[in-house]
């Protein structure tokens, strides 16, 4: 019963938050801080509705004042709300072009200045990457990427795609890993306290002086750091795989 009530409230909240986010986007279209504001509108009430307790240890990403590529692990559809608590100022994300067809949310996502990529069109994808590289270099903005490209559903960190690391090297900006425990393993939405989430950002990984040839090593280094961090967060939050 509590689960059904939560899903109903979450659906109503999603519609209301999407309308509020769309109004923010219409009042200040493509403002680089729209994503952070809209993320909070989704996240704060959603965590209360779902009964999730969130602990933020995100100093390195929150206090970073220069452009960066922020790489996060992708766990479930709830990530929109979970990671929405920690999106820093002047940050946009990289998303699938198909997102724009979601009523209300797709339009606010576009108006928030996020980058939509058609992964099935190599020419358009390359053009989007070049535009993003210019944004990182010259517009004092950061880019949020789920480098796995798909949800892990609590099965652990999946292999990374190289696009985020290419953009970071081309723009000469650091990579900031940010991790959450695999919270879906312990979510019990029929209980008042449905689970624990810990979000932790890691120290920036510099890319200055690196070339395209360094992408595999950079990708592997970031993946190893994040995998170790996620394992530690799972132990602390009690969401280790059984």
C-alpha positions in Angstrom: 0.0 0.0 0.0 2.8 2.4 0.9 4.6 1.6 -2.3 1.5 2.4 -4.4 0.9 5.7 -2.6 4.6 6.6 -3.1 4.4 5.9 -6.9 1.2 8.0 -7.2 2.7 10.9 -5.3 5.9 10.6 -7.3 4.0 10.7 -10.6 2.1 13.8 -9.5 5.4 15.4 -8.3 7.1 14.6 -11.6 4.4 16.5 -13.5 4.4 19.5 -11.1 8.3 19.6 -11.1 8.3 19.4 -14.9 6.0 22.4 -15.2 8.0 24.4 -12.7 11.2 23.5 -14.5 9.7 24.4 -17.9 8.7 27.8 -16.5 12.3 28.3 -15.2 13.5 27.5 -18.7 11.0 29.8 -20.4 11.9 32.7 -18.1 15.7 32.3 -18.6 16.2 30.0 -21.7 19.5 28.2 -21.9 20.9 29.8 -18.7 23.8 27.6 -17.6 22.4 27.3 -14.1 19.0 26.1 -15.1 20.0 22.4 -14.8 21.0 22.8 -11.2 17.8 24.6 -10.2 15.6 22.1 -12.1 17.5 19.2 -10.6 16.8 20.5 -7.1 13.1 20.9 -7.9 12.9 17.2 -8.9 15.2 15.9 -6.2 14.3 17.4 -2.8 10.6 16.5 -2.7 11.3 13.1 -4.4 13.7 12.0 -1.7 11.0 12.8 0.9 8.3 11.0 -1.0 10.5 7.9 -1.5 11.7 7.8 2.1 15.3 7.7 1.2 18.0 9.1 3.4 20.8 10.7 1.5 24.3 11.6 2.8 26.3 14.0 0.6 30.1 13.9 0.6 30.5 16.1 -2.5 32.9 18.8 -1.5 35.3 18.2 -4.5 32.5 18.7 -7.1 30.6 21.4 -5.2 33.7 23.5 -4.6 35.3 23.1 -8.0 35.1 26.5 -9.7 36.5 25.7 -13.2 35.1 23.8 -16.1 35.2 20.0 -15.7 33.7 16.8 -17.0 31.8 15.1 -14.1 31.5 11.4 -14.5 28.9 9.6 -12.4 27.7 6.0 -12.2 24.3 5.3 -13.6 22.1 3.0 -11.4 18.4 3.5 -12.2 15.7 5.8 -13.4 15.7 7.3 -9.9 19.2 8.9 -10.6 17.4 12.0 -11.9 16.2 12.6 -8.4 19.2 11.1 -6.5 22.0 12.9 -8.2 19.9 16.0 -8.6 20.8 16.9 -5.0 24.5 17.4 -6.0 24.5 19.0 -9.5 27.0 22.0 -9.2 26.5 25.4 -10.6 26.8 26.0 -14.3 26.6 22.4 -15.2 24.8 20.8 -18.1 24.5 17.1 -19.0 24.8 14.9 -22.1 21.7 13.0 -22.9 20.0 11.0 -25.7 18.2 12.9 -28.3 15.1 10.8 -27.7 14.7 12.6 -24.3 13.3 15.6 -26.0 10.1 13.6 -26.9 9.2 13.2 -23.2 6.3 15.6 -22.5 7.3 18.6 -20.4 10.6 17.0 -19.2 12.1 16.9 -22.7 11.3 20.5 -23.4 12.7 21.7 -20.0 15.8 19.5 -20.6 16.4 21.3 -23.8 15.7 24.8 -22.4 18.1 24.1 -19.6 21.0 24.0 -22.1 21.7 20.3 -21.9 23.3 18.6 -24.9 21.2 16.2 -26.9 23.1 13.6 -28.9 21.8 11.3 -31.6 24.0 8.2 -31.0 22.8 6.6 -34.2 24.1 9.5 -36.3 27.9 9.7 -36.3 28.0 13.1 -38.0 25.6 14.7 -35.5 27.2 13.0 -32.5 30.6 14.4 -33.6 29.2 17.9 -34.1 27.6 17.7 -30.6 31.0 16.7 -29.1 32.8 19.6 -30.9 30.1 22.0 -29.5 30.5 20.6 -26.0 34.3 20.9 -26.2 34.0 24.6 -27.1 31.5 25.1 -24.2 34.0 23.5 -21.8 36.9 25.6 -23.0 35.3 29.0 -23.4 32.0 29.3 -21.4 33.1 28.4 -17.9 30.6 25.5 -17.7 30.9 21.8 -16.7 29.5 18.7 -18.3 27.8 15.9 -16.4 28.1 12.5 -18.0 26.9 8.9 -17.2 29.9 7.3 -18.8 28.5 3.8 -18.8 25.8 4.9 -21.2 23.2 2.6 -19.6 21.7 1.9 -16.2 23.5 -0.7 -14.1 20.4 -1.6 -12.0 22.5 -2.3 -9.0 24.7 -4.8 -10.7 27.8 -2.7 -10.2 29.8 -0.3 -12.4 29.5 -1.2 -16.1 32.2 -0.5 -18.8 32.7 3.1 -19.7 32.3 4.6 -23.2 35.2 6.9 -24.2 33.3 10.0 -25.3 33.5 11.8 -21.9 37.2 11.2 -21.7 37.8 12.4 -25.3 35.9 15.6 -24.5 37.9 16.2 -21.3 41.2 15.7 -23.1 40.3 17.9 -26.1 39.1 20.7 -23.8 42.0 20.3 -21.3 39.7 20.1 -18.3 39.8 17.7 -15.4 37.5 14.8 -14.8 35.7 14.7 -11.4 34.3 11.3 -10.6 31.1 11.2 -8.4 29.8 8.0 -7.0 26.7 6.6 -5.3 26.2 3.3 -3.7 24.0 0.8 -5.5 21.0 2.0 -3.6 18.4 0.0 -5.6 19.7 -3.2 -3.9 18.4 -2.1 -0.5 15.3 0.0 -1.5 12.2 -1.2 0.2 9.5 1.3 -0.8 6.9 -0.4 1.4 8.7 0.9 4.5 8.8 4.4 5.9 12.6 4.4 5.8 13.1 2.8 2.4 16.9 2.9 2.1 20.2 4.7 2.5 22.1 6.6 -0.2 25.7 8.0 0.1 27.0 10.2 -2.7 30.7 10.9 -2.7 32.8 13.0 -5.1 36.5 12.1 -5.7 39.5 14.4 -6.3 39.7 15.7 -9.9 41.8 13.7 -12.4 43.8 16.2 -14.5 44.0 15.8 -18.3 46.5 18.6 -19.0 49.2 17.3 -21.5 47.2 14.2 -22.4 46.4 13.2 -26.0 43.9 10.9 -27.6 46.4 8.0 -27.2 46.0 8.4 -23.4 42.2 7.8 -23.4 42.3 4.1 -22.6 44.6 4.6 -19.6 42.6 7.6 -18.4 39.3 5.7 -18.8 40.7 2.7 -16.9 42.1 4.8 -14.1 38.7 6.6 -13.6 36.8 3.3 -13.7 39.1 1.7 -11.1 38.8 4.7 -8.7 35.0 4.8 -9.0 34.6 1.0 -8.7 36.7 1.0 -5.5 34.7 4.0 -4.1 31.3 2.4 -4.9 32.4 -0.9 -3.2 33.3 1.2 -0.1 30.0 3.1 -0.2 28.0 -0.2 -0.5 29.7 -1.4 2.6 28.9 1.8 4.5 25.3 2.0 3.4 24.6 -1.7 3.8 23.9 -2.3 0.1 26.6 -4.9 -0.7 25.6 -7.5 -3.2 24.3 -10.7 -1.7 
